[in-house]
Amino acid sequence: MTPAADPAQTSPQLVHRRAPVWASWSTRTRMLAVVLAIDVIAALVSCGVIVLNARAAVKVETRASLATVELLVADTIRLSQTASRESLLRTLDLRFQALRHVRVAVLDAGGQDVRLSVPRLRPDKHVAPTWFALMIAPRIQQHVLPIVAGGERIGTAQITTEPLDEIDEVWGYAVALSLTTLGINVAMLVALYLAFGRVLAPLGRLSHGLTQLERHDYTARLDAEGPPEIGVIAERFNKVAAALTEARAANGRLNRQLLTAQDDERRRTALELHDEFGPCLFALEANAASVSRIAQGPGEPDRSRLAQRAADIGTIVHQVQTLNRDLLNRLRPHALGQVPLADCLNLLVRDFTRRHPGTAFEGVFDDLARGYGDLVDLTIFRCIQESMTNAVRHGAARHVRAVAEERDGIRLHLTITDDGRGFAPEHGVGLGISGMRERIGALDGTFALDNASPGAVVRISIPIDPDRGDDTQQNLSS
């Protein structure tokens, strides 16, 4: 037995489904195809109705003609009782040759046809196709009437229905109606083709505009022409293009600010290394040289001088450690991920209190969890740090309060208020505020900066990641 084929090993060519033919059609072609399909369905329904009505009409017409001819044949036989046999038969044959919808055959007593004239042939142009006649023609009926003269049967009149005349008329009517309908539909399709071209032209311009946006050409604009729906689309497109232009300009400004900030940070770090670490290292070198000279001097070393130099070295080392800790905290808070977030923020508040003794700093972080992931924790830390720095540096605030809390387990809300000068409406947005807004936007949060009475208030809301527990545990373990 041959094993069944594994579906996973099936050839991709066999699994791939071919796209439908109409998938590559334009909108205009699809709409015309729909109209054409409706026309075809309407034509089929019309043909069915014509066939049904024609069958009923031909049936009624042939029955009526059959009944009428039967009466005429009976009256002719009755009125011609005094004529001779040959004269009666010839009279019947001549009288009923030009009838419609029926055919009368006059037979003598021996069953021979007494017709003397050549039967009239139908013109070919009036003959309906066989398939059409078969659909419409009713069942052929034949009636036989005896011809009696002088009490003796001298022949027979065979009356047979002949619906071809009526069928030819119906065929001519159907052909004329079909040609007229075809002409009207062709004209309608041409008119719809032109109309659809004008209606769908704005979509072509929209496609061209989208191609420009795809190529990062945000100067593309659309004219609000055509139907109201197209006008709305064009208006929305222009707004999106304008927003993209503004976003590109904002990104350019932010990139320039980031480059400037990097240079500023390097310059600031270099100045601190030069102005703070340089003197400390020079003092350490000088004290070390002094200790070396005291130790190498003649006689017993002066212990008091050695103790003084050791104390000076210890003071300088403590100062270097403080400067190093401040520099590292500014570059990256080393406690994040190692201790609870609230403790890190409290350390930040205490550090601001130490460095700015003229300003009162307050932090409320009791409702926070241990951590919300490295990115969220760092964003909260940086936002509080930047907001407090702005309150002291630009607002000359005397009191700054930061509150961070978790609400309903789905969002973090952060509020920093101060009693400083606030900010003027015409004041430009600096790198610090832009950085906070970018950080919050990357986390799908919201950022707002408003004037208070007095001072300013920063409101931040950040959604909580439901999988933050695993991230926090990884940070703690690392």
TIVEX-699853 format. One record per residue (C-alpha): x negated, y, z negated; residue in three letters; residue number from 1. Coordinates in steps of 0.5 Angstrom, whole numbers. Layout:
<atoms>
+-------+-------+-------+------+-----+
!     u !     v !     w ! code ! pos !
+-------+-------+-------+------+-----+
!     X !     Y !     Z !  ALA ! NUM !
...
+-------+-------+-------+------+-----+
</atoms>
This chain:
<atoms>
+-------+-------+-------+------+-----+
!     u !     v !     w ! code ! pos !
+-------+-------+-------+------+-----+
!     0 !     0 !     0 !  MET !   1 !
!    -3 !     7 !     2 !  THR !   2 !
!    -3 !    11 !    -4 !  PRO !   3 !
!     1 !    18 !    -4 !  ALA !   4 !
!    -2 !    24 !    -2 !  ALA !   5 !
!    -4 !    29 !    -8 !  ASP !   6 !
!     0 !    35 !    -7 !  PRO !   7 !
!    -7 !    39 !   -10 !  ALA !   8 !
!   -11 !    36 !    -4 !  GLN !   9 !
!    -6 !    38 !     1 !  THR !  10 !
!    -9 !    42 !     7 !  SER !  11 !
!    -8 !    50 !     6 !  PRO !  12 !
!    -5 !    50 !    13 !  GLN !  13 !
!     0 !    45 !    11 !  LEU !  14 !
!     2 !    49 !     5 !  VAL !  15 !
!     2 !    56 !     8 !  HIS !  16 !
!     9 !    58 !    10 !  ARG !  17 !
!    10 !    62 !    17 !  ARG !  18 !
!    13 !    69 !    16 !  ALA !  19 !
!    19 !    70 !    19 !  PRO !  20 !
!    19 !    73 !    26 !  VAL !  21 !
!    23 !    79 !    24 !  TRP !  22 !
!    18 !    81 !    19 !  ALA !  23 !
!    14 !    84 !    24 !  SER !  24 !
!    20 !    88 !    27 !  TRP !  25 !
!    20 !    96 !    26 !  SER !  26 !
!    26 !    99 !    22 !  THR !  27 !
!    29 !   101 !    29 !  ARG !  28 !
!    28 !    94 !    32 !  THR !  29 !
!    32 !    91 !    26 !  ARG !  30 !
!    38 !    96 !    26 !  MET !  31 !
!    39 !    95 !    33 !  LEU !  32 !
!    38 !    87 !    32 !  ALA !  33 !
!    44 !    88 !    27 !  VAL !  34 !
!    48 !    92 !    32 !  VAL !  35 !
!    47 !    87 !    37 !  LEU !  36 !
!    49 !    81 !    33 !  ALA !  37 !
!    55 !    84 !    31 !  ILE !  38 !
!    57 !    86 !    38 !  ASP !  39 !
!    55 !    78 !    40 !  VAL !  40 !
!    60 !    76 !    34 !  ILE !  41 !
!    65 !    81 !    36 !  ALA !  42 !
!    64 !    78 !    44 !  ALA !  43 !
!    65 !    71 !    41 !  LEU !  44 !
!    71 !    73 !    37 !  VAL !  45 !
!    74 !    77 !    43 !  SER !  46 !
!    73 !    71 !    48 !  CYS !  47 !
!    76 !    66 !    43 !  GLY !  48 !
!    82 !    71 !    42 !  VAL !  49 !
!    83 !    71 !    50 !  ILE !  50 !
!    82 !    64 !    51 !  VAL !  51 !
!    88 !    62 !    46 !  LEU !  52 !
!    92 !    68 !    48 !  ASN !  53 !
!    91 !    66 !    56 !  ALA !  54 !
!    93 !    58 !    54 !  ARG !  55 !
!    99 !    60 !    51 !  ALA !  56 !
!   101 !    65 !    57 !  ALA !  57 !
!    99 !    60 !    62 !  VAL !  58 !
!   103 !    55 !    58 !  LYS !  59 !
!   109 !    59 !    58 !  VAL !  60 !
!   109 !    62 !    65 !  GLU !  61 !
!   108 !    55 !    68 !  THR !  62 !
!   114 !    52 !    64 !  ARG !  63 !
!   119 !    58 !    66 !  ALA !  64 !
!   116 !    57 !    73 !  SER !  65 !
!   118 !    50 !    73 !  LEU !  66 !
!   125 !    51 !    70 !  ALA !  67 !
!   126 !    56 !    75 !  THR !  68 !
!   124 !    52 !    81 !  VAL !  69 !
!   128 !    46 !    79 !  GLU !  70 !
!   134 !    51 !    79 !  LEU !  71 !
!   133 !    53 !    86 !  LEU !  72 !
!   131 !    46 !    89 !  VAL !  73 !
!   138 !    44 !    86 !  ALA !  74 !
!   142 !    50 !    89 !  ASP !  75 !
!   139 !    49 !    95 !  THR !  76 !
!   140 !    41 !    96 !  ILE !  77 !
!   147 !    43 !    93 !  ARG !  78 !
!   148 !    49 !    99 !  LEU !  79 !
!   146 !    45 !   104 !  SER !  80 !
!   150 !    38 !   104 !  GLN !  81 !
!   153 !    40 !   111 !  THR !  82 !
!   146 !    40 !   114 !  ALA !  83 !
!   143 !    34 !   117 !  SER !  84 !
!   138 !    30 !   114 !  ARG !  85 !
!   132 !    33 !   118 !  GLU !  86 !
!   134 !    40 !   117 !  SER !  87 !
!   135 !    39 !   110 !  LEU !  88 !
!   128 !    36 !   108 !  LEU !  89 !
!   125 !    42 !   113 !  ARG !  90 !
!   129 !    47 !   110 !  THR !  91 !
!   127 !    45 !   103 !  LEU !  92 !
!   119 !    44 !   105 !  ASP !  93 !
!   119 !    51 !   108 !  LEU !  94 !
!   123 !    55 !   103 !  ARG !  95 !
!   118 !    52 !    97 !  PHE !  96 !
!   111 !    53 !   100 !  GLN !  97 !
!   110 !    60 !    97 !  ALA !  98 !
!   111 !    59 !    90 !  LEU !  99 !
!   107 !    61 !    84 !  ARG ! 100 !
!   105 !    57 !    78 !  HIS ! 101 !
!   109 !    50 !    81 !  VAL ! 102 !
!   108 !    46 !    87 !  ARG ! 103 !
!   114 !    43 !    91 !  VAL ! 104 !
!   113 !    36 !    95 !  ALA ! 105 !
!   119 !    34 !    99 !  VAL ! 106 !
!   118 !    27 !   101 !  LEU ! 107 !
!   123 !    23 !   106 !  ASP ! 108 !
!   127 !    16 !   104 !  ALA ! 109 !
!   120 !    12 !   105 !  GLY ! 110 !
!   116 !    17 !   101 !  GLY ! 111 !
!   112 !    20 !   106 !  GLN ! 112 !
!   111 !    28 !   106 !  ASP ! 113 !
!   115 !    32 !   111 !  VAL ! 114 !
!   111 !    38 !   110 !  ARG ! 115 !
!   109 !    41 !   117 !  LEU ! 116 !
!   105 !    47 !   116 !  SER ! 117 !
!    98 !    47 !   113 !  VAL ! 118 !
!    98 !    49 !   106 !  PRO ! 119 !
!    95 !    56 !   104 !  ARG ! 120 !
!    88 !    56 !   101 !  LEU ! 121 !
!    86 !    60 !    96 !  ARG ! 122 !
!    80 !    65 !    97 !  PRO ! 123 !
!    74 !    63 !    93 !  ASP ! 124 !
!    73 !    70 !    90 !  LYS ! 125 !
!    79 !    69 !    86 !  HIS ! 126 !
!    78 !    62 !    84 !  VAL ! 127 !
!    76 !    61 !    76 !  ALA ! 128 !
!    70 !    57 !    74 !  PRO ! 129 !
!    72 !    50 !    72 !  THR ! 130 !
!    70 !    50 !    65 !  TRP ! 131 !
!    74 !    56 !    64 !  PHE ! 132 !
!    80 !    53 !    68 !  ALA ! 133 !
!    79 !    47 !    63 !  LEU ! 134 !
!    79 !    51 !    57 !  MET ! 135 !
!    86 !    54 !    59 !  ILE ! 136 !
!    90 !    50 !    63 !  ALA ! 137 !
!    96 !    46 !    60 !  PRO ! 138 !
!    98 !    39 !    61 !  ARG ! 139 !
!   100 !    38 !    68 !  ILE ! 140 !
!   108 !    37 !    68 !  GLN ! 141 !
!   111 !    34 !    74 !  GLN ! 142 !
!   119 !    33 !    75 !  HIS ! 143 !
!   122 !    29 !    80 !  VAL ! 144 !
!   129 !    31 !    83 !  LEU ! 145 !
!   133 !    26 !    88 !  PRO ! 146 !
!   135 !    29 !    95 !  ILE ! 147 !
!   142 !    27 !    96 !  VAL ! 148 !
!   146 !    28 !   103 !  ALA ! 149 !
!   153 !    25 !   104 !  GLY ! 150 !
!   153 !    21 !    98 !  GLY ! 151 !
!   146 !    18 !   100 !  GLU ! 152 !
!   139 !    19 !    98 !  ARG ! 153 !
!   135 !    22 !   103 !  ILE ! 154 !
!   129 !    24 !   100 !  GLY ! 155 !
!   125 !    26 !    93 !  THR ! 156 !
!   123 !    33 !    91 !  ALA ! 157 !
!   117 !    33 !    87 !  GLN ! 158 !
!   116 !    39 !    83 !  ILE ! 159 !
!   109 !    40 !    79 !  THR ! 160 !
!   106 !    45 !    75 !  THR ! 161 !
!   100 !    49 !    78 !  GLU ! 162 !
!    97 !    54 !    73 !  PRO ! 163 !
!    91 !    56 !    77 !  LEU ! 164 !
!    94 !    62 !    80 !  ASP ! 165 !
!    95 !    64 !    73 !  GLU ! 166 !
!    88 !    62 !    71 !  ILE ! 167 !
!    85 !    66 !    76 !  ASP ! 168 !
!    89 !    72 !    74 !  GLU ! 169 !
!    86 !    71 !    67 !  VAL ! 170 !
!    79 !    70 !    69 !  TRP ! 171 !
!    79 !    76 !    73 !  GLY ! 172 !
!    82 !    80 !    67 !  TYR ! 173 !
!    77 !    77 !    63 !  ALA ! 174 !
!    71 !    79 !    68 !  VAL ! 175 !
!    73 !    86 !    68 !  ALA ! 176 !
!    74 !    87 !    61 !  LEU ! 177 !
!    67 !    83 !    60 !  SER ! 178 !
!    63 !    88 !    65 !  LEU ! 179 !
!    67 !    94 !    62 !  THR ! 180 !
!    65 !    92 !    55 !  THR ! 181 !
!    58 !    90 !    57 !  LEU ! 182 !
!    57 !    97 !    60 !  GLY ! 183 !
!    60 !   100 !    54 !  ILE ! 184 !
!    55 !    96 !    49 !  ASN ! 185 !
!    49 !    98 !    53 !  VAL ! 186 !
!    50 !   105 !    53 !  ALA ! 187 !
!    52 !   105 !    45 !  MET ! 188 !
!    45 !   101 !    44 !  LEU ! 189 !
!    41 !   106 !    48 !  VAL ! 190 !
!    45 !   112 !    44 !  ALA ! 191 !
!    43 !   108 !    38 !  LEU ! 192 !
!    36 !   107 !    40 !  TYR ! 193 !
!    35 !   115 !    41 !  LEU ! 194 !
!    39 !   116 !    35 !  ALA ! 195 !
!    35 !   112 !    30 !  PHE ! 196 !
!    29 !   114 !    33 !  GLY ! 197 !
!    31 !   121 !    31 !  ARG ! 198 !
!    33 !   119 !    24 !  VAL ! 199 !
!    27 !   115 !    22 !  LEU ! 200 !
!    22 !   120 !    25 !  ALA ! 201 !
!    21 !   123 !    18 !  PRO ! 202 !
!    19 !   116 !    15 !  LEU ! 203 !
!    14 !   116 !    20 !  GLY ! 204 !
!    11 !   122 !    18 !  ARG ! 205 !
!    12 !   119 !    11 !  LEU ! 206 !
!     8 !   113 !    13 !  SER ! 207 !
!     2 !   118 !    16 !  HIS ! 208 !
!     2 !   122 !     9 !  GLY ! 209 !
!     1 !   116 !     5 !  LEU ! 210 !
!    -4 !   114 !     9 !  THR ! 211 !
!    -8 !   120 !     8 !  GLN ! 212 !
!    -7 !   119 !     1 !  LEU ! 213 !
!   -10 !   112 !     1 !  GLU ! 214 !
!   -16 !   116 !     4 !  ARG ! 215 !
!   -16 !   121 !    -1 !  HIS ! 216 !
!   -14 !   126 !     3 !  ASP ! 217 !
!    -9 !   130 !    -2 !  TYR ! 218 !
!    -8 !   136 !     2 !  THR ! 219 !
!    -2 !   132 !     6 !  ALA ! 220 !
!     5 !   135 !     5 !  ARG ! 221 !
!    11 !   133 !     8 !  LEU ! 222 !
!    17 !   138 !    11 !  ASP ! 223 !
!    24 !   137 !     8 !  ALA ! 224 !
!    27 !   136 !    14 !  GLU ! 225 !
!    33 !   131 !    16 !  GLY ! 226 !
!    38 !   128 !    12 !  PRO ! 227 !
!    38 !   130 !     4 !  PRO ! 228 !
!    35 !   123 !     2 !  GLU ! 229 !
!    29 !   125 !     7 !  ILE ! 230 !
!    29 !   132 !     4 !  GLY ! 231 !
!    29 !   129 !    -3 !  VAL ! 232 !
!    23 !   124 !    -1 !  ILE ! 233 !
!    19 !   129 !     2 !  ALA ! 234 !
!    20 !   133 !    -4 !  GLU ! 235 !
!    18 !   128 !    -9 !  ARG ! 236 !
!    12 !   126 !    -4 !  PHE ! 237 !
!     9 !   133 !    -4 !  ASN ! 238 !
!    10 !   133 !   -12 !  LYS ! 239 !
!     6 !   127 !   -12 !  VAL ! 240 !
!     1 !   130 !    -8 !  ALA ! 241 !
!     0 !   136 !   -12 !  ALA ! 242 !
!    -1 !   132 !   -18 !  ALA ! 243 !
!    -6 !   128 !   -15 !  LEU ! 244 !
!   -10 !   134 !   -13 !  THR ! 245 !
!    -9 !   137 !   -20 !  GLU ! 246 !
!   -11 !   130 !   -23 !  ALA ! 247 !
!   -17 !   130 !   -18 !  ARG ! 248 !
!   -19 !   137 !   -20 !  ALA ! 249 !
!   -18 !   135 !   -27 !  ALA ! 250 !
!   -23 !   129 !   -26 !  ASN ! 251 !
!   -28 !   133 !   -23 !  GLY ! 252 !
!   -28 !   138 !   -29 !  ARG ! 253 !
!   -28 !   133 !   -34 !  LEU ! 254 !
!   -34 !   130 !   -30 !  ASN ! 255 !
!   -38 !   136 !   -30 !  ARG ! 256 !
!   -36 !   137 !   -38 !  GLN ! 257 !
!   -38 !   130 !   -39 !  LEU ! 258 !
!   -45 !   131 !   -36 !  LEU ! 259 !
!   -46 !   138 !   -39 !  THR ! 260 !
!   -44 !   134 !   -46 !  ALA ! 261 !
!   -49 !   129 !   -45 !  GLN ! 262 !
!   -54 !   134 !   -43 !  ASP ! 263 !
!   -52 !   138 !   -49 !  ASP ! 264 !
!   -52 !   132 !   -54 !  GLU ! 265 !
!   -59 !   130 !   -51 !  ARG ! 266 !
!   -61 !   138 !   -53 !  ARG ! 267 !
!   -58 !   138 !   -59 !  ARG ! 268 !
!   -61 !   131 !   -61 !  THR ! 269 !
!   -68 !   134 !   -59 !  ALA ! 270 !
!   -67 !   140 !   -63 !  LEU ! 271 !
!   -65 !   136 !   -69 !  GLU ! 272 !
!   -71 !   131 !   -68 !  LEU ! 273 !
!   -76 !   137 !   -67 !  HIS ! 274 !
!   -73 !   142 !   -72 !  ASP ! 275 !
!   -71 !   137 !   -78 !  GLU ! 276 !
!   -75 !   130 !   -77 !  PHE ! 277 !
!   -82 !   134 !   -74 !  GLY ! 278 !
!   -83 !   138 !   -80 !  PRO ! 279 !
!   -81 !   132 !   -85 !  CYS ! 280 !
!   -86 !   128 !   -81 !  LEU ! 281 !
!   -91 !   133 !   -81 !  PHE ! 282 !
!   -90 !   134 !   -89 !  ALA ! 283 !
!   -91 !   127 !   -90 !  LEU ! 284 !
!   -97 !   127 !   -86 !  GLU ! 285 !
!  -100 !   133 !   -90 !  ALA ! 286 !
!   -98 !   129 !   -96 !  ASN ! 287 !
!  -101 !   123 !   -94 !  ALA ! 288 !
!  -108 !   127 !   -92 !  ALA ! 289 !
!  -108 !   130 !   -99 !  SER ! 290 !
!  -107 !   123 !  -103 !  VAL ! 291 !
!  -113 !   121 !   -99 !  SER ! 292 !
!  -117 !   126 !  -101 !  ARG ! 293 !
!  -115 !   126 !  -108 !  ILE ! 294 !
!  -117 !   119 !  -108 !  ALA ! 295 !
!  -123 !   119 !  -104 !  GLN ! 296 !
!  -126 !   125 !  -109 !  GLY ! 297 !
!  -132 !   124 !  -114 !  PRO ! 298 !
!  -130 !   122 !  -121 !  GLY ! 299 !
!  -123 !   120 !  -124 !  GLU ! 300 !
!  -117 !   122 !  -119 !  PRO ! 301 !
!  -112 !   127 !  -122 !  ASP ! 302 !
!  -106 !   123 !  -123 !  ARG ! 303 !
!  -102 !   129 !  -124 !  SER ! 304 !
!  -103 !   131 !  -117 !  ARG ! 305 !
!  -102 !   124 !  -114 !  LEU ! 306 !
!   -95 !   124 !  -118 !  ALA ! 307 !
!   -93 !   131 !  -115 !  GLN ! 308 !
!   -95 !   128 !  -108 !  ARG ! 309 !
!   -91 !   122 !  -109 !  ALA ! 310 !
!   -85 !   126 !  -111 !  ALA ! 311 !
!   -86 !   130 !  -105 !  ASP ! 312 !
!   -86 !   124 !  -101 !  ILE ! 313 !
!   -80 !   121 !  -104 !  GLY ! 314 !
!   -76 !   128 !  -103 !  THR ! 315 !
!   -78 !   128 !   -95 !  ILE ! 316 !
!   -76 !   121 !   -94 !  VAL ! 317 !
!   -70 !   122 !   -97 !  HIS ! 318 !
!   -69 !   128 !   -93 !  GLN ! 319 !
!   -71 !   124 !   -87 !  VAL ! 320 !
!   -66 !   118 !   -89 !  GLN ! 321 !
!   -60 !   123 !   -90 !  THR ! 322 !
!   -62 !   126 !   -83 !  LEU ! 323 !
!   -62 !   119 !   -80 !  ASN ! 324 !
!   -55 !   117 !   -83 !  ARG ! 325 !
!   -52 !   124 !   -80 !  ASP ! 326 !
!   -55 !   123 !   -73 !  LEU ! 327 !
!   -53 !   115 !   -73 !  LEU ! 328 !
!   -46 !   117 !   -75 !  ASN ! 329 !
!   -45 !   122 !   -70 !  ARG ! 330 !
!   -47 !   117 !   -65 !  LEU ! 331 !
!   -43 !   111 !   -67 !  ARG ! 332 !
!   -40 !   110 !   -74 !  PRO ! 333 !
!   -44 !   104 !   -77 !  HIS ! 334 !
!   -38 !   102 !   -82 !  ALA ! 335 !
!   -33 !   101 !   -77 !  LEU ! 336 !
!   -31 !    94 !   -76 !  GLY ! 337 !
!   -35 !    93 !   -83 !  GLN ! 338 !
!   -31 !    96 !   -88 !  VAL ! 339 !
!   -23 !    98 !   -88 !  PRO ! 340 !
!   -21 !   103 !   -83 !  LEU ! 341 !
!   -18 !   108 !   -89 !  ALA ! 342 !
!   -25 !   107 !   -93 !  ASP ! 343 !
!   -29 !   110 !   -86 !  CYS ! 344 !
!   -24 !   115 !   -86 !  LEU ! 345 !
!   -25 !   117 !   -93 !  ASN ! 346 !
!   -32 !   117 !   -92 !  LEU ! 347 !
!   -32 !   122 !   -86 !  LEU ! 348 !
!   -27 !   127 !   -90 !  VAL ! 349 !
!   -33 !   126 !   -96 !  ARG ! 350 !
!   -38 !   128 !   -91 !  ASP ! 351 !
!   -34 !   134 !   -88 !  PHE ! 352 !
!   -33 !   136 !   -96 !  THR ! 353 !
!   -41 !   136 !   -97 !  ARG ! 354 !
!   -43 !   139 !   -90 !  ARG ! 355 !
!   -38 !   145 !   -91 !  HIS ! 356 !
!   -37 !   146 !   -98 !  PRO ! 357 !
!   -33 !   153 !   -97 !  GLY ! 358 !
!   -27 !   149 !   -94 !  THR ! 359 !
!   -22 !   144 !   -97 !  ALA ! 360 !
!   -21 !   137 !   -94 !  PHE ! 361 !
!   -16 !   132 !   -95 !  GLU ! 362 !
!   -14 !   125 !   -92 !  GLY ! 363 !
!    -8 !   121 !   -93 !  VAL ! 364 !
!   -10 !   114 !   -90 !  PHE ! 365 !
!    -6 !   109 !   -95 !  ASP ! 366 !
!    -1 !   106 !   -90 !  ASP ! 367 !
!    -7 !   104 !   -86 !  LEU ! 368 !
!    -8 !    96 !   -84 !  ALA ! 369 !
!   -16 !    94 !   -85 !  ARG ! 370 !
!   -17 !    95 !   -78 !  GLY ! 371 !
!   -13 !    96 !   -71 !  TYR ! 372 !
!   -19 !    93 !   -66 !  GLY ! 373 !
!   -25 !    97 !   -65 !  ASP ! 374 !
!   -23 !   102 !   -59 !  LEU ! 375 !
!   -17 !   104 !   -63 !  VAL ! 376 !
!   -21 !   105 !   -70 !  ASP ! 377 !
!   -26 !   109 !   -66 !  LEU ! 378 !
!   -21 !   113 !   -63 !  THR ! 379 !
!   -18 !   115 !   -69 !  ILE ! 380 !
!   -24 !   116 !   -73 !  PHE ! 381 !
!   -27 !   121 !   -67 !  ARG ! 382 !
!   -20 !   125 !   -66 !  CYS ! 383 !
!   -20 !   126 !   -74 !  ILE ! 384 !
!   -27 !   128 !   -73 !  GLN ! 385 !
!   -26 !   133 !   -67 !  GLU ! 386 !
!   -20 !   136 !   -70 !  SER ! 387 !
!   -24 !   138 !   -77 !  MET ! 388 !
!   -30 !   140 !   -73 !  THR ! 389 !
!   -25 !   145 !   -69 !  ASN ! 390 !
!   -21 !   147 !   -75 !  ALA ! 391 !
!   -28 !   149 !   -78 !  VAL ! 392 !
!   -32 !   152 !   -72 !  ARG ! 393 !
!   -26 !   155 !   -68 !  HIS ! 394 !
!   -21 !   156 !   -73 !  GLY ! 395 !
!   -25 !   158 !   -80 !  ALA ! 396 !
!   -20 !   154 !   -84 !  ALA ! 397 !
!   -20 !   154 !   -91 !  ARG ! 398 !
!   -16 !   148 !   -92 !  HIS ! 399 !
!   -15 !   142 !   -87 !  VAL ! 400 !
!   -11 !   136 !   -88 !  ARG ! 401 !
!   -11 !   129 !   -84 !  ALA ! 402 !
!    -5 !   124 !   -85 !  VAL ! 403 !
!    -5 !   117 !   -81 !  ALA ! 404 !
!     0 !   112 !   -82 !  GLU ! 405 !
!     3 !   106 !   -79 !  GLU ! 406 !
!    11 !   106 !   -77 !  ARG ! 407 !
!    15 !   100 !   -76 !  ASP ! 408 !
!     9 !    96 !   -75 !  GLY ! 409 !
!     9 !    98 !   -67 !  ILE ! 410 !
!     6 !   105 !   -67 !  ARG ! 411 !
!     0 !   109 !   -71 !  LEU ! 412 !
!     2 !   117 !   -72 !  HIS ! 413 !
!    -4 !   121 !   -74 !  LEU ! 414 !
!    -3 !   129 !   -76 !  THR ! 415 !
!    -8 !   134 !   -77 !  ILE ! 416 !
!    -6 !   141 !   -80 !  THR ! 417 !
!   -10 !   147 !   -82 !  ASP ! 418 !
!    -9 !   154 !   -84 !  ASP ! 419 !
!   -14 !   157 !   -80 !  GLY ! 420 !
!   -13 !   162 !   -74 !  ARG ! 421 !
!   -10 !   157 !   -69 !  GLY ! 422 !
!   -11 !   158 !   -62 !  PHE ! 423 !
!    -9 !   163 !   -57 !  ALA ! 424 !
!    -5 !   161 !   -51 !  PRO ! 425 !
!   -10 !   163 !   -46 !  GLU ! 426 !
!   -16 !   159 !   -50 !  HIS ! 427 !
!   -18 !   154 !   -45 !  GLY ! 428 !
!   -18 !   147 !   -46 !  VAL ! 429 !
!   -25 !   145 !   -49 !  GLY ! 430 !
!   -29 !   138 !   -48 !  LEU ! 431 !
!   -27 !   136 !   -55 !  GLY ! 432 !
!   -19 !   137 !   -54 !  ILE ! 433 !
!   -20 !   134 !   -47 !  SER ! 434 !
!   -24 !   128 !   -50 !  GLY ! 435 !
!   -19 !   127 !   -55 !  MET ! 436 !
!   -13 !   127 !   -49 !  ARG ! 437 !
!   -17 !   122 !   -45 !  GLU ! 438 !
!   -18 !   117 !   -51 !  ARG ! 439 !
!   -11 !   117 !   -53 !  ILE ! 440 !
!    -8 !   117 !   -45 !  GLY ! 441 !
!   -13 !   111 !   -44 !  ALA ! 442 !
!    -9 !   107 !   -50 !  LEU ! 443 !
!    -2 !   109 !   -47 !  ASP ! 444 !
!    -1 !   114 !   -53 !  GLY ! 445 !
!     1 !   121 !   -54 !  THR ! 446 !
!    -3 !   128 !   -56 !  PHE ! 447 !
!     0 !   134 !   -57 !  ALA ! 448 !
!    -4 !   141 !   -60 !  LEU ! 449 !
!     1 !   146 !   -63 !  ASP ! 450 !
!     0 !   153 !   -67 !  ASN ! 451 !
!     3 !   152 !   -74 !  ALA ! 452 !
!     4 !   158 !   -79 !  SER ! 453 !
!    -1 !   159 !   -80 !  PRO ! 454 !
!    -7 !   155 !   -77 !  GLY ! 455 !
!    -6 !   149 !   -72 !  ALA ! 456 !
!    -3 !   142 !   -72 !  VAL ! 457 !
!    -5 !   136 !   -68 !  VAL ! 458 !
!     0 !   130 !   -67 !  ARG ! 459 !
!    -2 !   124 !   -64 !  ILE ! 460 !
!     2 !   117 !   -63 !  SER ! 461 !
!    -2 !   111 !   -61 !  ILE ! 462 !
!     2 !   104 !   -60 !  PRO ! 463 !
!    -1 !    98 !   -64 !  ILE ! 464 !
!    -3 !    92 !   -60 !  ASP ! 465 !
!     0 !    86 !   -63 !  PRO ! 466 !
!    -6 !    82 !   -62 !  ASP ! 467 !
!   -11 !    87 !   -66 !  ARG ! 468 !
!   -12 !    81 !   -71 !  GLY ! 469 !
!   -16 !    77 !   -67 !  ASP ! 470 !
!   -20 !    83 !   -65 !  ASP ! 471 !
!   -21 !    86 !   -72 !  THR ! 472 !
!   -23 !    79 !   -74 !  GLN ! 473 !
!   -28 !    79 !   -69 !  GLN ! 474 !
!   -31 !    86 !   -71 !  ASN ! 475 !
!   -32 !    83 !   -78 !  LEU ! 476 !
!   -35 !    77 !   -76 !  SER ! 477 !
!   -40 !    81 !   -72 !  SER ! 478 !
+-------+-------+-------+------+-----+
</atoms>
